[in-house]
Amino acid sequence: MTKRAHLHHLTQQLGRYLKWQRACGTDAFVPAGDEVRQVLEERKKALQEREVEALKAGMAEPEQRPQTGQPSQAQTPSPSPQPQPPQQAQQSRSPFAQDEKKKTPRRESAKRITASTPLWKKHRAIHELDQERRQKAASAAEERAGRSAAHYMADEVPENPETPAEKMAFLRNYLGNCRRCPLHEGRTTVVFGEGNPRARLMFVGEGPGGKEDEAGRPFVGPSGQLLTKMIGAMGLSRDEVYITNVVKCRPPQNRNPAPLEIKECAPFLRKQIEVIEPEVIVTVGRFATNTLLDSDEALGKLRGRWHSYLGVAVMPTYHPAYLLRNEGDRELRGKAWSDLQMVMEKLNLREDK
Ligand code: URA
C-alpha cells in the first residue's frame, strides 16, 4: 500500500468513527467534565426516544395495526382509532392467520423496539420501514403512470409532472377551457384526446365532429366506431393506443380547420407526441396527414409508405369517414388494411410472420 493510499484509508476509518460517534449521540471527542457528559447523555436519550416515536408513528398506519384490533405495547393509540372492518377480524381467525403473520415478520420485529433496544436494531427497523414506504410510493407512482390523463381530476394535476400520464394531465390542464382561437365559440367541449399515455401507436384525426363535441372524446361517432374496429383488427384496443386530433375543438359544420386555428392548436398535438413518444403515428385522412407532414400532396400518393414527424414513423391512411362514404369500394378498404398491416409489421404485431 502506498503512503497516499494508507492515508486515504486512515481518513476513511476516522470518518466512519466520527459518524458512529455522532450516531451514538456523543461528540467525537468526549470532554471530561461531568456536566457536559450529562448533557450528552440526555441528548443521546432524546435521540433514542425520537427514533422510537418515529417507529411508532410508522406502525400507526391503519394496515399496520395488529390483526386483533388491540394496540400493541409499543404502539401509541391514535387520537381516532379506526374500527377494524369485520372482514379483517374474520381473517385473524382464519386458518391463514399464521401465514399472514409470517408475511410481515420485519414489521413485527419493529414493533418490539423500545428505548432499551440496541441502536443498530432501531436503525435496521427504521431502514426497513423506510424501504417499505419507498416501495409503496413507487407502486403508487406506477399505478398513476398507467392511468389515462383523462382520469385525472382537476385537483389531481401534479405540480411537477414526471410520468407520461402526469405530463398529459398537466398539458390538459394547461390547455384548460381554451379560447386561443375562434373555434371555442361554437364548441361544447374541448376534445383533448384519450388512451394510453405510453402508447406505441397513436392515431391523429382532423378535429372532433358533433358526437365527439358532445362526449368530449375523440372518434366516438360513426367514423369512430369504424376506427375502433380497425384498431381491433390490428389486435389492439382503444385503451392501448392514443387517439387525438389536430384541432381539439369542433369546427362549425365540420369544415376544415383554418390556418390560424391549426397554428394555435398544433403545439398541443406536438407536445402530446413528445410526451407519449409513440413508435408509430397513423394520420387518418388528408387533412391530418398534410398538416403533420407539412405537405399538400394527395393522400393517395402519401399513403402506403413511411414518413417521419419529430423522428416518429408516420403512416398516412384513409379517414374512416371516407371509407364509410365509399362503403362499396372494396379496393379502398383493402388499401387501408394494407397500410395498417405495414404498421403491425413495424410494431411486430403480425402473427402470420
Ligand atoms: N373525425 C375526426 O377527424 N376526428 C374525430 O374525433 C371524429 C371524427
Residues whose N, C-alpha, C, O or C-beta is under 5 A from the ligand:
A	BS01	URA	G205 E206 G207 P208 G209 E212 P218 F219 S223 N245
